[in-house]
Amino acid sequence: MLSMIDFIEKKRDGGSHSREELQSFVRGVMDGSVPDYQSAAWLMAVYFRGLDEGELVSFTEALADSGDRYSFPPELHVVDKHSTGGVGDKTTLVLLPLAAACGARLSKLSGPGLGFTGGTVDKFESIPGMRMHLTPEEFSSQMKKIGCAISGHSLRLAPAEGKFYSLRDVTGTVPSVQLVASSIISKKLVGGASGFVFDVKCGGGAFMETEAEARALAKELVALSKKFGKKAAAVITGMEQPLGEWVGNAAEVYEAVEVLRGRGPADTTELCVELCALMLEASGVAKDKEEGAALAAGAIESGRALDKLAEIIAAQGGDAAVVDRPLDILPRAPKAAVIKSGRDGVLSELHARPVGEALRALGGGRMKLGDAIDHSAAIRLAAKIGGRVEKGSPLIEIYCKDDTKLPEALACLDGCWKVSETAEKPKLVIDVIY
C-alpha cells in the first residue's frame, strides 16, 4: 500500500515516482483514501520540483484512465483542437464544420465559460434546441454518421483531472506548465483522437500572458502528445485584443456563420484557416499545411462548410435555419451604450481582459460553474488596433437587456482602449510548434 507521507517526501526531496506509485496515488484521490491536504502538498512539491518525462506521461495516463474513454480506429484519423482560451475566441464554432467539410473527422469535448473567457458549450447553446450534453452512445453514433460531434465534458470522462484541477485552483499551483499540460492532454486522450492541434494564446487576455510562457506550454503540449503516439502541432497566437468583431455567446455564433459565408472579420478568418490547415495535416487529409489552407479556403468559398454547420446543428437538435437567418433565430439584445473616440487617430490599444470582464458584468459570463448566463448580451468592437478612427466615431458598442448592469460593464471598459497618432496591427499568428 502506498504511504502518502513517503510519496510526498520523495517528490519534496527531488525523487522520481514509478508508474505504479502514480496510478495508486490517483486511485486514492478518487476513492477518497487520499485526503485533499495530502494531494495539495504533493501538487506544491511538483510545482517546485517538477516531474521527469516518465512521471509526466504516467501521471497524465492515470488521469485519463480514471474514467470512460472514447475509442476510434486509427485509420479514421480523428483530430481534435484545443484552445487555452481567450476573449472572443469563437474558432471552434468555425473549425468543427470547416475541417469536417474538408474530410477530417472531429471528436470535440468542450467546457462552459468561466471567468473572463467564454466557453464553446455556452456559445452553441445560444442556438435554440441545440443539445450540448450527448451520451457516449449518441456521441459515437454521430461521429460515425456525419464525421464529427461536439459535447460538453462528462463527469465520466477523466474525473480525476477535474479533481486535481479544483485543487490546483485553490493551492497556488495553477501556473505549473507540466500540470497544465497534463490536465489538457488527459482530456484530449479520452476523446479518442489520433491528432491534436493546440491554440496557445498569449497576451493580456490569455492565461499565458507572455510569449515565453506560451511557448513553454506549446512545446510541452506537443512533446507530451507525441509520447502517446499522437500527431500534434501548436500555434502561438496573440490575445492582446479580442479576436474578431463580436464578443458574446449568440453574437459569436453570428460571427462564425459570417466567417463560413466568406465575409467574416479578417483576423477570425485568418486564424481559423491556419488552425484548420494544421488539423487537416494532423488528420492526414492534407499532406502539409499549405494544402490544408487551400482545402479550407475552398470549403468556405463553395459553401460546403456552412452546409456542414447546419448538419451538425440539426444532428444535435438545434434549429439549423440559424445558418441562413442568424439575426432572426439567435437571441438578441438592444444596443444600450456606445463608447466613442475623443479624437482623430489610430486605435493603439484595446485590452482583451476588460472586454471579457465587461461581458461577464452584462450577464454573458459566469463567476462560478452553475451560474445562469444571458446568451444575448454582447459587445461589438467597432474598431481594432491599427484601424483609423475619427473623433465621435464608435469604438465599442454594448448590447444588453438589463440597463442596471451597464454601469459595472462601463467601469470594466474604462481605460481599456487608447487612440494614438500611429499604431501597427499586432501579429496574430506568432509561431507554429511541431
NUZA-319677 format. One record per residue (C-alpha): x, y, z; residue number from 0. Coordinates in steps of 0.02 Angstrom, whole numbers, plus 50000, padded with zeros to 5 digits. Layout:
N
+-------+-------+-------+-----+
|    xx |    yy |    zz |   k |
+-------+-------+-------+-----+
|     X |     Y |     Z | NUM |
...
+-------+-------+-------+-----+
END
This chain:
434
+-------+-------+-------+-----+
|    xx |    yy |    zz |   k |
+-------+-------+-------+-----+
| 50000 | 50000 | 50000 |   0 |
| 50063 | 50173 | 49953 |   1 |
| 50124 | 50277 | 50101 |   2 |
| 50070 | 50454 | 50060 |   3 |
| 50196 | 50531 | 50179 |   4 |
| 50338 | 50438 | 50091 |   5 |
| 50262 | 50482 | 49923 |   6 |
| 50256 | 50669 | 49962 |   7 |
| 50429 | 50670 | 50040 |   8 |
| 50503 | 50584 | 49887 |   9 |
| 50445 | 50723 | 49773 |  10 |
| 50487 | 50857 | 49901 |  11 |
| 50667 | 50794 | 49901 |  12 |
| 50677 | 50785 | 49711 |  13 |
| 50647 | 50600 | 49691 |  14 |
| 50556 | 50513 | 49549 |  15 |
| 50393 | 50415 | 49561 |  16 |
| 50360 | 50250 | 49474 |  17 |
| 50211 | 50223 | 49359 |  18 |
| 50132 | 50109 | 49490 |  19 |
| 50151 | 50241 | 49627 |  20 |
| 50066 | 50374 | 49522 |  21 |
| 49925 | 50258 | 49474 |  22 |
| 49898 | 50210 | 49656 |  23 |
| 49900 | 50394 | 49706 |  24 |
| 49768 | 50443 | 49578 |  25 |
| 49659 | 50295 | 49628 |  26 |
| 49673 | 50350 | 49809 |  27 |
| 49621 | 50527 | 49766 |  28 |
| 49468 | 50460 | 49676 |  29 |
| 49413 | 50335 | 49809 |  30 |
| 49439 | 50461 | 49949 |  31 |
| 49578 | 50369 | 50039 |  32 |
| 49699 | 50511 | 49999 |  33 |
| 49638 | 50672 | 50084 |  34 |
| 49642 | 50838 | 49992 |  35 |
| 49777 | 50910 | 50106 |  36 |
| 49899 | 50773 | 50055 |  37 |
| 49857 | 50794 | 49871 |  38 |
| 49884 | 50981 | 49890 |  39 |
| 50053 | 50952 | 49973 |  40 |
| 50107 | 50841 | 49828 |  41 |
| 50049 | 50970 | 49699 |  42 |
| 50155 | 51103 | 49784 |  43 |
| 50305 | 50986 | 49785 |  44 |
| 50280 | 50958 | 49598 |  45 |
| 50265 | 51145 | 49571 |  46 |
| 50440 | 51170 | 49642 |  47 |
| 50524 | 51006 | 49594 |  48 |
| 50439 | 50963 | 49430 |  49 |
| 50406 | 50794 | 49351 |  50 |
| 50527 | 50699 | 49241 |  51 |
| 50472 | 50637 | 49071 |  52 |
| 50417 | 50466 | 49132 |  53 |
| 50322 | 50538 | 49279 |  54 |
| 50229 | 50662 | 49170 |  55 |
| 50174 | 50526 | 49050 |  56 |
| 50121 | 50410 | 49192 |  57 |
| 50025 | 50545 | 49286 |  58 |
| 49936 | 50601 | 49127 |  59 |
| 49892 | 50421 | 49084 |  60 |
| 49823 | 50393 | 49259 |  61 |
| 49711 | 50547 | 49245 |  62 |
| 49645 | 50489 | 49076 |  63 |
| 49615 | 50312 | 49139 |  64 |
| 49513 | 50370 | 49289 |  65 |
| 49350 | 50362 | 49190 |  66 |
| 49274 | 50315 | 49023 |  67 |
| 49364 | 50343 | 48857 |  68 |
| 49307 | 50357 | 48678 |  69 |
| 49396 | 50247 | 48553 |  70 |
| 49403 | 50264 | 48363 |  71 |
| 49501 | 50157 | 48239 |  72 |
| 49670 | 50237 | 48196 |  73 |
| 49628 | 50230 | 48011 |  74 |
| 49489 | 50358 | 48038 |  75 |
| 49622 | 50489 | 48083 |  76 |
| 49509 | 50579 | 48205 |  77 |
| 49577 | 50751 | 48254 |  78 |
| 49542 | 50868 | 48399 |  79 |
| 49582 | 51051 | 48432 |  80 |
| 49609 | 51139 | 48598 |  81 |
| 49620 | 51323 | 48638 |  82 |
| 49692 | 51388 | 48801 |  83 |
| 49552 | 51517 | 48798 |  84 |
| 49532 | 51699 | 48757 |  85 |
| 49407 | 51839 | 48733 |  86 |
| 49302 | 51824 | 48576 |  87 |
| 49379 | 51654 | 48536 |  88 |
| 49245 | 51576 | 48427 |  89 |
| 49364 | 51468 | 48324 |  90 |
| 49285 | 51301 | 48372 |  91 |
| 49118 | 51361 | 48303 |  92 |
| 49204 | 51382 | 48135 |  93 |
| 49331 | 51241 | 48140 |  94 |
| 49212 | 51099 | 48181 |  95 |
| 49112 | 51115 | 48018 |  96 |
| 49259 | 51182 | 47916 |  97 |
| 49378 | 51038 | 47949 |  98 |
| 49236 | 50911 | 47935 |  99 |
| 49184 | 50984 | 47767 | 100 |
| 49362 | 50953 | 47708 | 101 |
| 49353 | 50769 | 47753 | 102 |
| 49426 | 50765 | 47928 | 103 |
| 49337 | 50680 | 48073 | 104 |
| 49324 | 50779 | 48234 | 105 |
| 49294 | 50722 | 48412 | 106 |
| 49269 | 50880 | 48518 | 107 |
| 49237 | 50889 | 48704 | 108 |
| 49215 | 51068 | 48766 | 109 |
| 49179 | 51159 | 48927 | 110 |
| 49073 | 51307 | 48984 | 111 |
| 49147 | 51480 | 49005 | 112 |
| 49220 | 51531 | 49173 | 113 |
| 49295 | 51697 | 49224 | 114 |
| 49327 | 51823 | 49085 | 115 |
| 49341 | 51695 | 48942 | 116 |
| 49192 | 51620 | 48853 | 117 |
| 49151 | 51436 | 48833 | 118 |
| 49108 | 51342 | 48674 | 119 |
| 48964 | 51250 | 48758 | 120 |
| 48881 | 51415 | 48804 | 121 |
| 48901 | 51481 | 48628 | 122 |
| 48824 | 51329 | 48544 | 123 |
| 48683 | 51329 | 48672 | 124 |
| 48634 | 51501 | 48606 | 125 |
| 48559 | 51407 | 48460 | 126 |
| 48379 | 51357 | 48503 | 127 |
| 48363 | 51170 | 48537 | 128 |
| 48550 | 51134 | 48524 | 129 |
| 48597 | 50988 | 48636 | 130 |
| 48772 | 51000 | 48705 | 131 |
| 48774 | 50855 | 48826 | 132 |
| 48771 | 50697 | 48722 | 133 |
| 48779 | 50523 | 48797 | 134 |
| 48933 | 50422 | 48746 | 135 |
| 48820 | 50317 | 48634 | 136 |
| 48748 | 50472 | 48548 | 137 |
| 48922 | 50546 | 48528 | 138 |
| 48995 | 50390 | 48447 | 139 |
| 48842 | 50367 | 48336 | 140 |
| 48852 | 50546 | 48272 | 141 |
| 49039 | 50527 | 48239 | 142 |
| 49001 | 50376 | 48128 | 143 |
| 48854 | 50461 | 48042 | 144 |
| 48919 | 50635 | 47999 | 145 |
| 49104 | 50626 | 48044 | 146 |
| 49103 | 50746 | 48191 | 147 |
| 49023 | 50778 | 48360 | 148 |
| 49039 | 50905 | 48499 | 149 |
| 48983 | 50886 | 48678 | 150 |
| 49011 | 50958 | 48849 | 151 |
| 49132 | 50865 | 48961 | 152 |
| 49052 | 50719 | 49053 | 153 |
| 49096 | 50682 | 49234 | 154 |
| 49127 | 50505 | 49173 | 155 |
| 49275 | 50564 | 49068 | 156 |
| 49441 | 50593 | 49159 | 157 |
| 49355 | 50631 | 49326 | 158 |
| 49524 | 50634 | 49415 | 159 |
| 49577 | 50781 | 49306 | 160 |
| 49429 | 50880 | 49371 | 161 |
| 49477 | 50839 | 49550 | 162 |
| 49657 | 50894 | 49526 | 163 |
| 49603 | 51049 | 49429 | 164 |
| 49497 | 51105 | 49576 | 165 |
| 49641 | 51077 | 49696 | 166 |
| 49766 | 51171 | 49587 | 167 |
| 49644 | 51315 | 49578 | 168 |
| 49647 | 51342 | 49768 | 169 |
| 49827 | 51294 | 49808 | 170 |
| 49927 | 51417 | 49702 | 171 |
| 49989 | 51280 | 49584 | 172 |
| 49894 | 51329 | 49426 | 173 |
| 50047 | 51407 | 49340 | 174 |
| 50143 | 51242 | 49331 | 175 |
| 50167 | 51211 | 49144 | 176 |
| 50183 | 51024 | 49171 | 177 |
| 50022 | 51013 | 49272 | 178 |
| 49930 | 51120 | 49143 | 179 |
| 49993 | 51009 | 49002 | 180 |
| 49947 | 50850 | 49095 | 181 |
| 49772 | 50919 | 49127 | 182 |
| 49744 | 50965 | 48945 | 183 |
| 49817 | 50806 | 48869 | 184 |
| 49722 | 50690 | 48986 | 185 |
| 49558 | 50767 | 48924 | 186 |
| 49615 | 50756 | 48743 | 187 |
| 49661 | 50572 | 48762 | 188 |
| 49487 | 50522 | 48821 | 189 |
| 49412 | 50599 | 48663 | 190 |
| 49492 | 50462 | 48558 | 191 |
| 49576 | 50573 | 48427 | 192 |
| 49739 | 50523 | 48344 | 193 |
| 49795 | 50702 | 48310 | 194 |
| 49790 | 50862 | 48413 | 195 |
| 49807 | 51046 | 48367 | 196 |
| 49831 | 51172 | 48507 | 197 |
| 49795 | 51359 | 48500 | 198 |
| 49904 | 51429 | 48639 | 199 |
| 49860 | 51611 | 48666 | 200 |
| 49971 | 51743 | 48745 | 201 |
| 49942 | 51922 | 48798 | 202 |
| 49837 | 52017 | 48923 | 203 |
| 49679 | 51923 | 48876 | 204 |
| 49756 | 51750 | 48891 | 205 |
| 49800 | 51626 | 49027 | 206 |
| 49983 | 51637 | 48974 | 207 |
| 50020 | 51823 | 48970 | 208 |
| 50195 | 51818 | 48894 | 209 |
| 50256 | 51740 | 48733 | 210 |
| 50390 | 51645 | 48832 | 211 |
| 50257 | 51565 | 48943 | 212 |
| 50150 | 51520 | 48792 | 213 |
| 50299 | 51446 | 48701 | 214 |
| 50345 | 51338 | 48852 | 215 |
| 50168 | 51270 | 48863 | 216 |
| 50156 | 51243 | 48674 | 217 |
| 50316 | 51141 | 48673 | 218 |
| 50260 | 51038 | 48823 | 219 |
| 50089 | 51001 | 48745 | 220 |
| 50165 | 50943 | 48580 | 221 |
| 50301 | 50839 | 48663 | 222 |
| 50179 | 50755 | 48783 | 223 |
| 50056 | 50719 | 48643 | 224 |
| 50192 | 50632 | 48544 | 225 |
| 50235 | 50523 | 48694 | 226 |
| 50061 | 50449 | 48674 | 227 |
| 50087 | 50420 | 48488 | 228 |
| 49983 | 50568 | 48432 | 229 |
| 50019 | 50688 | 48290 | 230 |
| 50024 | 50863 | 48362 | 231 |
| 50055 | 51046 | 48324 | 232 |
| 50032 | 51205 | 48425 | 233 |
| 50002 | 51381 | 48362 | 234 |
| 50054 | 51526 | 48473 | 235 |
| 49929 | 51667 | 48443 | 236 |
| 49911 | 51843 | 48510 | 237 |
| 49772 | 51893 | 48629 | 238 |
| 49815 | 52074 | 48669 | 239 |
| 49647 | 52120 | 48591 | 240 |
| 49489 | 52013 | 48574 | 241 |
| 49475 | 51903 | 48421 | 242 |
| 49356 | 51963 | 48287 | 243 |
| 49217 | 52092 | 48295 | 244 |
| 49095 | 52018 | 48420 | 245 |
| 49111 | 51956 | 48600 | 246 |
| 48961 | 51866 | 48674 | 247 |
| 48883 | 51694 | 48657 | 248 |
| 48749 | 51716 | 48523 | 249 |
| 48847 | 51857 | 48441 | 250 |
| 48996 | 51743 | 48416 | 251 |
| 48885 | 51612 | 48334 | 252 |
| 48831 | 51751 | 48214 | 253 |
| 49012 | 51794 | 48177 | 254 |
| 49055 | 51611 | 48148 | 255 |
| 48916 | 51600 | 48019 | 256 |
| 48984 | 51757 | 47936 | 257 |
| 49158 | 51679 | 47927 | 258 |
| 49087 | 51522 | 47848 | 259 |
| 48996 | 51633 | 47723 | 260 |
| 49162 | 51710 | 47675 | 261 |
| 49125 | 51882 | 47744 | 262 |
| 49186 | 51871 | 47924 | 263 |
| 49319 | 51980 | 48007 | 264 |
| 49493 | 51960 | 47935 | 265 |
| 49577 | 51906 | 48097 | 266 |
| 49448 | 51772 | 48140 | 267 |
| 49456 | 51705 | 47963 | 268 |
| 49647 | 51705 | 47960 | 269 |
| 49662 | 51609 | 48122 | 270 |
| 49527 | 51482 | 48077 | 271 |
| 49609 | 51443 | 47910 | 272 |
| 49779 | 51425 | 47995 | 273 |
| 49711 | 51306 | 48128 | 274 |
| 49607 | 51208 | 48004 | 275 |
| 49758 | 51185 | 47892 | 276 |
| 49855 | 51108 | 48037 | 277 |
| 49706 | 50999 | 48083 | 278 |
| 49695 | 50932 | 47906 | 279 |
| 49882 | 50899 | 47907 | 280 |
| 49869 | 50808 | 48075 | 281 |
| 49722 | 50704 | 48013 | 282 |
| 49810 | 50653 | 47853 | 283 |
| 49681 | 50737 | 47741 | 284 |
| 49814 | 50860 | 47682 | 285 |
| 49997 | 50819 | 47650 | 286 |
| 50054 | 50984 | 47726 | 287 |
| 49990 | 51148 | 47799 | 288 |
| 49987 | 51235 | 47630 | 289 |
| 49872 | 51105 | 47553 | 290 |
| 49765 | 51112 | 47709 | 291 |
| 49745 | 51300 | 47695 | 292 |
| 49691 | 51283 | 47512 | 293 |
| 49563 | 51150 | 47559 | 294 |
| 49494 | 51259 | 47700 | 295 |
| 49478 | 51411 | 47587 | 296 |
| 49390 | 51304 | 47456 | 297 |
| 49265 | 51235 | 47583 | 298 |
| 49217 | 51412 | 47633 | 299 |
| 49204 | 51475 | 47454 | 300 |
| 49097 | 51327 | 47396 | 301 |
| 48977 | 51338 | 47543 | 302 |
| 49016 | 51159 | 47600 | 303 |
| 49075 | 51218 | 47771 | 304 |
| 48914 | 51314 | 47803 | 305 |
| 48812 | 51163 | 47750 | 306 |
| 48911 | 51055 | 47870 | 307 |
| 48873 | 51175 | 48014 | 308 |
| 48687 | 51158 | 47975 | 309 |
| 48707 | 50968 | 47975 | 310 |
| 48794 | 50970 | 48146 | 311 |
| 48662 | 51084 | 48222 | 312 |
| 48519 | 50978 | 48155 | 313 |
| 48601 | 50817 | 48216 | 314 |
| 48609 | 50888 | 48392 | 315 |
| 48429 | 50951 | 48395 | 316 |
| 48462 | 51133 | 48354 | 317 |
| 48374 | 51249 | 48232 | 318 |
| 48481 | 51231 | 48076 | 319 |
| 48396 | 51382 | 47996 | 320 |
| 48515 | 51486 | 48102 | 321 |
| 48644 | 51471 | 47963 | 322 |
| 48526 | 51563 | 47844 | 323 |
| 48438 | 51681 | 47965 | 324 |
| 48551 | 51704 | 48117 | 325 |
| 48483 | 51875 | 48162 | 326 |
| 48305 | 51806 | 48165 | 327 |
| 48343 | 51650 | 48266 | 328 |
| 48481 | 51692 | 48389 | 329 |
| 48437 | 51786 | 48549 | 330 |
| 48475 | 51971 | 48531 | 331 |
| 48484 | 52119 | 48650 | 332 |
| 48459 | 52303 | 48607 | 333 |
| 48605 | 52423 | 48591 | 334 |
| 48622 | 52502 | 48764 | 335 |
| 48778 | 52609 | 48753 | 336 |
| 48915 | 52665 | 48634 | 337 |
| 49092 | 52716 | 48680 | 338 |
| 49158 | 52842 | 48555 | 339 |
| 49330 | 52907 | 48512 | 340 |
| 49376 | 53075 | 48586 | 341 |
| 49497 | 53117 | 48446 | 342 |
| 49555 | 53077 | 48270 | 343 |
| 49694 | 52949 | 48257 | 344 |
| 49731 | 52763 | 48258 | 345 |
| 49673 | 52639 | 48388 | 346 |
| 49833 | 52583 | 48475 | 347 |
| 49765 | 52484 | 48624 | 348 |
| 49612 | 52375 | 48651 | 349 |
| 49642 | 52264 | 48801 | 350 |
| 49553 | 52097 | 48793 | 351 |
| 49531 | 52055 | 48977 | 352 |
| 49423 | 52209 | 49021 | 353 |
| 49310 | 52169 | 48873 | 354 |
| 49284 | 51992 | 48938 | 355 |
| 49253 | 52059 | 49113 | 356 |
| 49127 | 52184 | 49043 | 357 |
| 49031 | 52045 | 48955 | 358 |
| 49025 | 51947 | 49117 | 359 |
| 48957 | 52103 | 49205 | 360 |
| 48819 | 52110 | 49074 | 361 |
| 48770 | 51931 | 49117 | 362 |
| 48857 | 51850 | 48970 | 363 |
| 48983 | 51756 | 49078 | 364 |
| 48991 | 51672 | 49247 | 365 |
| 49095 | 51684 | 49405 | 366 |
| 49066 | 51503 | 49457 | 367 |
| 49002 | 51346 | 49375 | 368 |
| 48813 | 51338 | 49382 | 369 |
| 48784 | 51524 | 49362 | 370 |
| 48649 | 51566 | 49233 | 371 |
| 48704 | 51671 | 49085 | 372 |
| 48618 | 51788 | 48962 | 373 |
| 48659 | 51723 | 48788 | 374 |
| 48602 | 51886 | 48707 | 375 |
| 48724 | 52002 | 48797 | 376 |
| 48858 | 52061 | 48677 | 377 |
| 48998 | 52184 | 48644 | 378 |
| 49042 | 52240 | 48468 | 379 |
| 49216 | 52305 | 48432 | 380 |
| 49185 | 52440 | 48303 | 381 |
| 49372 | 52470 | 48285 | 382 |
| 49527 | 52360 | 48304 | 383 |
| 49708 | 52401 | 48341 | 384 |
| 49790 | 52484 | 48191 | 385 |
| 49625 | 52547 | 48123 | 386 |
| 49596 | 52733 | 48093 | 387 |
| 49459 | 52817 | 48194 | 388 |
| 49383 | 52992 | 48193 | 389 |
| 49326 | 53098 | 48338 | 390 |
| 49150 | 53042 | 48383 | 391 |
| 49161 | 52877 | 48290 | 392 |
| 49110 | 52719 | 48387 | 393 |
| 49245 | 52612 | 48466 | 394 |
| 49142 | 52491 | 48571 | 395 |
| 48955 | 52453 | 48566 | 396 |
| 48867 | 52370 | 48713 | 397 |
| 48710 | 52264 | 48693 | 398 |
| 48608 | 52207 | 48844 | 399 |
| 48429 | 52186 | 48904 | 400 |
| 48457 | 52247 | 49082 | 401 |
| 48515 | 52428 | 49092 | 402 |
| 48555 | 52408 | 49278 | 403 |
| 48707 | 52305 | 49227 | 404 |
| 48777 | 52443 | 49117 | 405 |
| 48873 | 52543 | 49250 | 406 |
| 48980 | 52394 | 49301 | 407 |
| 49014 | 52348 | 49120 | 408 |
| 49064 | 52526 | 49077 | 409 |
| 49177 | 52531 | 49230 | 410 |
| 49264 | 52374 | 49166 | 411 |
| 49293 | 52454 | 48996 | 412 |
| 49356 | 52619 | 49065 | 413 |
| 49532 | 52645 | 49001 | 414 |
| 49541 | 52482 | 48902 | 415 |
| 49572 | 52574 | 48738 | 416 |
| 49690 | 52709 | 48676 | 417 |
| 49695 | 52815 | 48519 | 418 |
| 49865 | 52875 | 48459 | 419 |
| 49943 | 52955 | 48306 | 420 |
| 50006 | 52789 | 48238 | 421 |
| 49997 | 52605 | 48282 | 422 |
| 50039 | 52440 | 48199 | 423 |
| 49919 | 52295 | 48189 | 424 |
| 49975 | 52161 | 48313 | 425 |
| 50036 | 51995 | 48245 | 426 |
| 49900 | 51864 | 48262 | 427 |
| 49995 | 51703 | 48222 | 428 |
| 50162 | 51715 | 48311 | 429 |
| 50234 | 51541 | 48283 | 430 |
| 50193 | 51359 | 48248 | 431 |
| 50272 | 51221 | 48352 | 432 |
| 50283 | 51044 | 48285 | 433 |
+-------+-------+-------+-----+
END
